[in-house]
Amino acid sequence: MLLASVWLYAGIDKARDPGQFVVAVKAYQLLPDGLAHVVAYALPIGEIGVGLLLLAGLATRFAAAASALLLTAFIIGVASAAARGLSIDCGCFGGGGAVQPGQTTYTVELLRDAGLLVAAAFLIGFPRSRYAADDAVRASVVATRVDLASRRTQEARERALAVLERQRADLRRRTRLVAVVAAVALVGVAAVGGAVQAKRDAPGPAVGTVNYTGPVSAAGTDGIVVGYPDAPVAVDVYEDFMCPICGHFEETSGATLLQLARDHRATLRYHMLNFLDPLSNNTRYSTRAANAAACSADLGAPFVQFHSLLYANQPKEHSPGLSDDELTKYGVQSGAPADTFGGCVRDRTHASWPDQQNAAAAQIPGFQGTPTVRIGNQDIDWQSVQNIVDAVNAAASAPK
């Protein structure tokens, strides 16, 4: 019951937001991008399946072995993250991704998973329990009551022993068959469920397909403003160019936000923060990237494409990040003149702007980090782009 509860709770919580769990898996920096997506989509469904098997007491030894395998993998993953100096939430029960260095809980996570591994090992050795579905499997084997003590001759005793051995062999075959069927069903359910999760997490249209050519303000206290003055709603977006969750947010929601701006439904105020500077090997990548974004905003239209390119080519945490030359290259690709833009990037013309944005964000009550999406004084659940669209519509129709 303990293991069943853990798997069901963990699997359901992760399955609610497949995109967030993709971020959690990628944060470990152990799997190629494509495989990370497959694991993120299928694993929660597999966890739910293992939980249901344990809850029913069906193929218990197999379910316990699967539990032990998963827990061993989790222990290795968390220990590896700690050893490599990554600052992440394990994502074991939803959430996950980068956190501040002081917010990691690796010791607690390792002890918890080790305790659950002991429980799984116990079930592998002692899988029988009352009221389990496995009891019905055992009962399906016709049991002939054999009393060896009543057999007076050696031949009679040997015949009785043969009957008992046939029953045991039949029970072993049926138990193995149930385990094989359970394993095949579990893999099938995880595959189908993973496909459904992938469809739920499908990104919106690419930013490049959104024909936004409207106003873009220079970087200021209100951020970099993208949108038309007559738009009835202002949406504040807080991001850090080193933040992997922000990268996923832009992949799934960035184009829809630009459509809101293009259609005069909302102005977007991008606040580029730099609190992840410590995760770029002393190159202050978050600051340099935010400075470069402000340089592109000085030129207006290039900001939209430049912002998208930086997330499409986002470096990993604990890497030096993109160099000034690479930032300049993406700026030129976005339509910025090489000399003007490159000089602004190298001279750190707007290096103080992300510091100001960071300080202002820290004054927001309950501010949780990046990404954050706000309308007025209200935080919006950014994990679903439809939540943002609904919030914009509600704010636009609210009495003024």
C-alpha positions as CSV (number, residue, x, y, z in Angstrom):
1,M,0.0,0.0,0.0
2,L,2.9,2.4,0.7
3,L,4.5,1.8,-2.6
4,A,1.2,1.9,-4.4
5,S,0.3,5.2,-2.9
6,V,3.7,6.7,-3.8
7,W,3.6,5.7,-7.4
8,L,-0.1,6.7,-7.9
9,Y,0.5,10.1,-6.3
10,A,3.8,10.7,-8.2
11,G,2.5,9.5,-11.5
12,I,-0.8,11.5,-11.5
13,D,0.9,14.7,-10.3
14,K,3.5,14.4,-13.2
15,A,0.9,13.4,-15.8
16,R,-1.1,16.6,-15.1
17,D,1.6,18.7,-16.7
18,P,3.7,16.8,-19.2
19,G,5.6,19.9,-20.3
20,Q,6.8,20.6,-16.8
21,F,8.0,17.1,-16.4
22,V,9.9,17.4,-19.7
23,V,11.7,20.3,-18.0
24,A,12.4,18.2,-14.9
25,V,13.9,15.4,-16.9
26,K,16.0,17.7,-19.0
27,A,17.3,19.4,-15.9
28,Y,19.3,16.3,-15.0
29,Q,21.3,16.7,-18.2
30,L,21.7,13.0,-18.6
31,L,19.6,12.1,-21.7
32,P,19.6,13.4,-25.3
33,D,16.7,15.8,-26.0
34,G,14.6,13.3,-27.9
35,L,15.0,10.5,-25.3
36,A,14.3,13.0,-22.5
37,H,10.9,13.8,-24.0
38,V,10.1,10.0,-24.4
39,V,10.9,9.4,-20.7
40,A,9.0,12.4,-19.5
41,Y,5.8,11.4,-21.4
42,A,5.9,7.7,-20.7
43,L,7.3,7.5,-17.1
44,P,4.3,9.0,-15.2
45,I,1.9,6.6,-17.0
46,G,4.2,3.7,-16.1
47,E,4.3,4.8,-12.5
48,I,0.5,4.8,-12.4
49,G,0.5,1.4,-13.9
50,V,2.9,0.0,-11.3
51,G,0.8,1.7,-8.5
52,L,-2.4,0.0,-9.8
53,L,-0.7,-3.4,-9.9
54,L,0.5,-3.0,-6.3
55,L,-2.8,-1.7,-5.2
56,A,-4.6,-4.8,-6.6
57,G,-1.9,-7.2,-5.5
58,L,-1.5,-8.5,-9.0
59,A,1.9,-9.7,-10.3
60,T,3.2,-8.3,-7.0
61,R,6.7,-9.6,-7.3
62,F,7.0,-8.1,-10.8
63,A,5.6,-4.8,-9.7
64,A,8.0,-4.8,-6.8
65,A,10.9,-5.5,-9.1
66,A,9.8,-2.7,-11.4
67,S,9.6,-0.4,-8.4
68,A,13.1,-1.3,-7.3
69,L,14.4,-0.6,-10.8
70,L,12.8,2.8,-11.0
71,L,13.9,3.7,-7.5
72,T,17.5,2.7,-8.3
73,A,17.4,4.9,-11.4
74,F,16.1,7.8,-9.4
75,I,18.8,7.4,-6.8
76,I,21.5,7.4,-9.4
77,G,19.9,10.5,-11.1
78,V,19.7,12.5,-7.9
79,A,23.2,11.4,-6.7
80,S,24.6,12.4,-10.1
81,A,23.0,15.8,-10.1
82,A,24.4,16.4,-6.6
83,A,27.9,15.2,-7.6
84,R,27.9,17.5,-10.7
85,G,26.8,20.5,-8.7
86,L,23.5,21.0,-10.4
87,S,20.8,23.0,-8.5
88,I,17.6,21.3,-9.4
89,D,14.3,20.0,-7.9
90,C,14.1,16.3,-8.5
91,G,10.6,16.5,-10.0
92,C,9.7,13.3,-8.2
93,F,6.2,14.6,-7.3
94,G,5.6,17.1,-10.1
95,G,7.5,20.4,-10.6
96,G,11.2,20.0,-11.2
97,G,13.8,22.0,-13.0
98,A,16.3,24.6,-11.8
99,V,16.2,26.1,-8.3
100,Q,18.4,28.4,-6.4
101,P,21.5,26.6,-5.0
102,G,20.2,26.8,-1.4
103,Q,16.9,25.2,-2.3
104,T,18.1,21.7,-3.2
105,T,17.0,18.8,-1.0
106,Y,19.2,16.0,-2.3
107,T,19.8,14.3,1.1
108,V,16.1,14.1,1.9
109,E,15.3,12.8,-1.6
110,L,18.1,10.1,-1.5
111,L,17.0,8.9,2.0
112,R,13.3,8.7,0.9
113,D,14.1,6.8,-2.2
114,A,16.4,4.4,-0.3
115,G,13.7,3.7,2.2
116,L,11.2,2.9,-0.6
117,L,13.8,0.7,-2.3
118,V,14.0,-1.3,1.0
119,A,10.2,-1.7,0.9
120,A,10.4,-2.9,-2.8
121,A,13.1,-5.4,-2.0
122,F,11.0,-6.8,0.9
123,L,8.1,-7.3,-1.5
124,I,10.3,-9.1,-4.0
125,G,11.2,-11.6,-1.3
126,F,7.8,-11.8,0.3
127,P,5.1,-10.9,-2.3
128,R,2.2,-12.7,-0.7
129,S,-0.5,-10.8,1.3
130,R,-4.1,-11.2,2.2
131,Y,-6.8,-10.0,-0.2
132,A,-4.4,-9.8,-3.1
133,A,-5.5,-10.6,-6.7
134,D,-2.5,-13.0,-6.8
135,D,-4.5,-15.2,-4.4
136,A,-7.1,-15.7,-7.1
137,V,-4.3,-16.9,-9.5
138,R,-3.1,-19.4,-6.9
139,A,-6.7,-20.5,-6.2
140,S,-7.1,-21.2,-10.0
141,V,-4.7,-24.1,-9.7
142,V,-6.7,-27.2,-8.7
143,A,-5.3,-28.2,-5.4
144,T,-5.6,-31.9,-4.6
145,R,-5.2,-32.3,-0.9
146,V,-2.4,-34.7,-0.3
147,D,-1.5,-36.2,3.1
148,L,1.9,-37.9,2.8
149,A,1.6,-39.3,6.2
150,S,-1.3,-41.5,5.2
151,R,0.6,-43.0,2.3
152,R,1.8,-46.3,3.6
153,T,4.0,-47.4,0.7
154,Q,6.9,-45.7,-0.9
155,E,5.1,-45.9,-4.3
156,A,2.1,-44.1,-2.9
157,R,4.2,-41.4,-1.4
158,E,6.0,-40.9,-4.7
159,R,2.7,-40.6,-6.5
160,A,1.5,-38.0,-4.0
161,L,4.8,-36.1,-4.3
162,A,4.4,-36.1,-8.1
163,V,0.9,-34.6,-7.8
164,L,2.3,-31.9,-5.5
165,E,5.1,-31.1,-7.9
166,R,2.7,-30.8,-10.9
167,Q,0.6,-28.4,-8.8
168,R,3.7,-26.3,-8.0
169,A,4.9,-26.3,-11.6
170,D,1.4,-25.3,-12.8
171,L,1.4,-22.5,-10.2
172,R,4.8,-21.3,-11.3
173,R,3.7,-21.2,-15.0
174,R,0.6,-19.3,-14.2
175,T,2.4,-16.8,-12.0
176,R,5.0,-16.2,-14.7
177,L,2.3,-15.9,-17.3
178,V,0.5,-13.2,-15.2
179,A,3.8,-11.4,-14.7
180,V,4.5,-11.4,-18.5
181,V,1.0,-10.3,-19.3
182,A,1.3,-7.5,-16.7
183,A,4.7,-6.4,-18.1
184,V,3.4,-6.3,-21.7
185,A,0.3,-4.5,-20.6
186,L,2.4,-2.0,-18.6
187,V,4.7,-1.3,-21.6
188,G,1.7,-0.9,-23.9
189,V,-0.2,1.4,-21.5
190,A,3.0,3.5,-21.0
191,A,3.5,3.8,-24.8
192,V,-0.1,4.8,-25.5
193,G,-0.2,7.1,-22.5
194,G,3.1,8.6,-23.5
195,A,1.7,9.4,-27.0
196,V,-1.3,11.1,-25.5
197,Q,1.0,13.1,-23.2
198,A,3.2,14.1,-26.1
199,K,0.1,15.3,-28.0
200,R,-1.0,17.3,-24.9
201,D,2.4,18.9,-24.8
202,A,2.6,19.8,-28.5
203,P,4.0,23.3,-28.9
204,G,2.0,26.0,-30.5
205,P,3.0,27.6,-33.8
206,A,6.7,28.5,-34.2
207,V,7.5,32.1,-33.4
208,G,8.7,32.6,-37.0
209,T,5.2,32.0,-38.3
210,V,3.7,34.8,-36.3
211,N,3.8,38.0,-38.5
212,Y,4.4,40.5,-35.7
213,T,5.8,43.8,-37.0
214,G,4.3,46.2,-34.4
215,P,5.9,48.4,-31.9
216,V,8.8,47.3,-29.6
217,S,10.0,49.7,-26.9
218,A,13.5,50.1,-25.6
219,A,14.4,48.4,-22.4
220,G,13.1,50.4,-19.4
221,T,11.5,50.1,-15.9
222,D,8.5,48.4,-17.5
223,G,10.6,45.9,-19.3
224,I,10.7,45.6,-23.1
225,V,7.2,46.3,-24.3
226,V,5.9,44.4,-27.3
227,G,2.5,45.4,-28.6
228,Y,0.2,48.3,-29.6
229,P,-0.9,51.2,-27.3
230,D,-4.6,50.4,-27.8
231,A,-4.4,46.9,-26.4
232,P,-6.6,46.7,-23.3
233,V,-4.4,44.3,-21.2
234,A,-0.7,44.3,-20.2
235,V,0.9,40.9,-19.6
236,D,4.2,40.9,-17.6
237,V,6.5,38.1,-18.4
238,Y,9.5,37.4,-16.2
239,E,12.3,35.3,-17.7
240,D,16.0,34.4,-17.4
241,F,17.8,33.4,-20.6
242,M,19.6,30.6,-18.7
243,C,16.3,29.2,-17.2
244,P,15.4,25.9,-18.9
245,I,11.8,26.1,-17.8
246,C,11.6,29.5,-19.5
247,G,12.9,27.8,-22.7
248,H,10.1,25.3,-22.5
249,F,7.6,28.1,-21.8
250,E,8.7,30.0,-24.9
251,E,8.5,26.8,-27.0
252,T,4.9,26.1,-26.0
253,S,3.5,29.6,-25.4
254,G,5.7,32.2,-27.0
255,A,4.0,32.3,-30.3
256,T,0.5,32.6,-28.8
257,L,1.7,35.5,-26.7
258,L,2.9,37.3,-29.8
259,Q,-0.4,36.6,-31.5
260,L,-2.1,38.4,-28.7
261,A,0.2,41.4,-29.2
262,R,-0.2,41.3,-33.0
263,D,-4.0,41.2,-32.7
264,H,-4.1,44.3,-30.4
265,R,-5.4,42.1,-27.5
266,A,-2.5,42.5,-25.1
267,T,0.9,44.2,-24.7
268,L,3.7,42.0,-23.6
269,R,6.2,43.4,-21.1
270,Y,9.3,41.3,-21.0
271,H,11.4,41.5,-17.8
272,M,14.7,39.7,-18.4
273,L,16.3,38.8,-15.0
274,N,19.8,37.6,-14.2
275,F,19.5,35.6,-11.0
276,L,21.0,32.5,-12.8
277,D,24.3,34.3,-13.4
278,P,26.0,31.9,-10.9
279,L,25.2,28.9,-13.2
280,S,27.3,30.1,-16.2
281,N,30.9,29.4,-15.0
282,N,31.6,33.0,-14.1
283,T,30.6,34.4,-17.5
284,R,27.5,36.1,-16.2
285,Y,25.5,34.8,-19.2
286,S,22.1,35.8,-17.9
287,T,23.3,39.4,-17.7
288,R,25.1,39.3,-21.0
289,A,22.0,37.8,-22.8
290,A,19.6,40.3,-21.2
291,N,22.0,43.1,-22.2
292,A,22.0,41.8,-25.8
293,A,18.2,41.6,-25.7
294,A,18.0,45.2,-24.6
295,C,20.4,46.1,-27.5
296,S,18.1,44.4,-30.0
297,A,15.1,46.3,-28.4
298,D,17.0,49.6,-29.1
299,L,16.5,48.7,-32.7
300,G,12.8,47.7,-32.4
301,A,11.7,44.8,-34.5
302,P,14.9,42.6,-34.1
303,F,14.0,41.9,-30.5
304,V,11.1,39.5,-31.2
305,Q,13.2,37.2,-33.4
306,F,16.4,37.6,-31.2
307,H,14.4,36.7,-28.1
308,S,13.2,33.6,-29.8
309,L,16.6,32.6,-31.2
310,L,18.2,32.8,-27.7
311,Y,15.7,30.3,-26.3
312,A,15.9,28.1,-29.4
313,N,19.7,27.9,-28.9
314,Q,19.6,28.0,-25.1
315,P,22.8,26.8,-23.4
316,K,22.7,24.3,-20.5
317,E,23.1,25.4,-17.0
318,H,26.7,25.2,-15.7
319,S,28.0,26.0,-19.1
320,P,29.6,29.3,-20.2
321,G,26.6,30.2,-22.2
322,L,26.7,31.8,-25.6
323,S,29.7,34.0,-26.4
324,D,29.5,37.7,-27.3
325,D,30.2,36.7,-30.9
326,E,27.4,34.1,-30.9
327,L,25.0,36.7,-29.4
328,T,26.0,39.1,-32.1
329,K,25.5,36.4,-34.8
330,Y,21.9,35.8,-33.6
331,G,21.3,39.6,-33.5
332,V,22.4,40.0,-37.1
333,Q,20.3,37.0,-38.0
334,S,17.3,38.8,-36.4
335,G,17.9,41.9,-38.6
336,A,20.2,44.0,-36.4
337,P,23.1,45.8,-38.0
338,A,26.4,44.0,-37.1
339,D,28.4,47.1,-36.1
340,T,25.8,48.8,-33.9
341,F,24.5,45.7,-32.3
342,G,27.9,44.1,-31.8
343,G,29.3,47.2,-30.2
344,C,26.3,47.3,-27.8
345,V,26.8,43.7,-26.8
346,R,30.6,44.0,-26.2
347,D,30.3,47.3,-24.4
348,R,27.6,45.9,-22.0
349,T,25.6,49.1,-22.7
350,H,22.6,47.8,-20.8
351,A,24.3,45.6,-18.3
352,S,22.6,47.4,-15.4
353,W,19.1,46.9,-16.8
354,P,18.7,43.2,-15.7
355,D,20.0,44.1,-12.2
356,Q,17.2,46.7,-12.0
357,Q,14.6,44.2,-13.3
358,N,15.8,41.6,-10.8
359,A,15.6,44.0,-7.9
360,A,12.1,45.1,-9.0
361,A,10.9,41.5,-9.3
362,A,12.2,40.8,-5.8
363,Q,9.8,43.4,-4.4
364,I,6.8,41.5,-5.8
365,P,5.1,39.7,-2.8
366,G,5.4,35.9,-3.2
367,F,7.5,36.2,-6.4
368,Q,8.6,32.6,-7.1
369,G,11.2,33.0,-9.9
370,T,11.2,32.4,-13.6
371,P,9.1,32.0,-15.6
372,T,6.4,34.2,-14.0
373,V,3.4,35.6,-15.9
374,R,1.3,38.4,-14.3
375,I,-1.7,40.5,-15.3
376,G,-2.0,43.5,-13.0
377,N,-1.2,42.1,-9.5
378,Q,-2.4,38.6,-10.3
379,D,-0.1,35.7,-11.0
380,I,-1.3,33.6,-14.0
381,D,-0.8,29.8,-14.2
382,W,1.7,29.9,-17.1
383,Q,1.8,26.1,-17.4
384,S,-1.1,26.1,-19.8
385,V,-1.1,28.8,-22.6
386,Q,-4.9,28.6,-22.5
387,N,-4.9,29.8,-18.9
388,I,-3.0,32.9,-20.1
389,V,-5.4,33.5,-23.0
390,D,-8.4,33.1,-20.7
391,A,-6.9,35.5,-18.2
392,V,-6.3,38.1,-21.0
393,N,-9.9,37.7,-22.2
394,A,-11.2,38.0,-18.6
395,A,-9.1,41.1,-17.9
396,A,-10.2,42.7,-21.2
397,S,-13.9,42.2,-20.4
398,A,-13.7,43.3,-16.8
399,P,-15.4,46.6,-15.9
400,K,-12.9,49.5,-15.9
